Amino acid sequence: MYSTRAAADWERAGLTHPYSRVEAWQGCGHYLHEDRGDALVALVEEWTAGLDEPGRPLA
């Protein structure tokens, strides 16, 4: 996760795994768990829920 779109776009260019993604949360710093705790938990829960999908690779 990045706090600017430019940084997120740079990171996105290097993604190789089909389920990888980069989020840009404007106005956040290094402490996402403090800045947007509920949103961070929701994002992690969404990602981990997908691990149970048949055929979804873990790595």
VENFEN-V984468 format. One line per field, one symbol per residue. phi: phi as a letter, one per 40 degrees, with the letter a starting at -180 (. if undefined). burial: b if it has 16 or more other ideal C-beta (glycine too) atoms within 10 Angstrom, else e. A space follows every 50 residues. Layout:
phi=???
burial=???
This chain:
phi=.bcbcccccccdcccbccbcabbbbdgcbcbdcccadccccccccccccc cccdgcccb
burial=bbeeeeebeebeeeeeeeeeebebbeebeeebeeebeeebeebeeeeeee eeeeeeeee
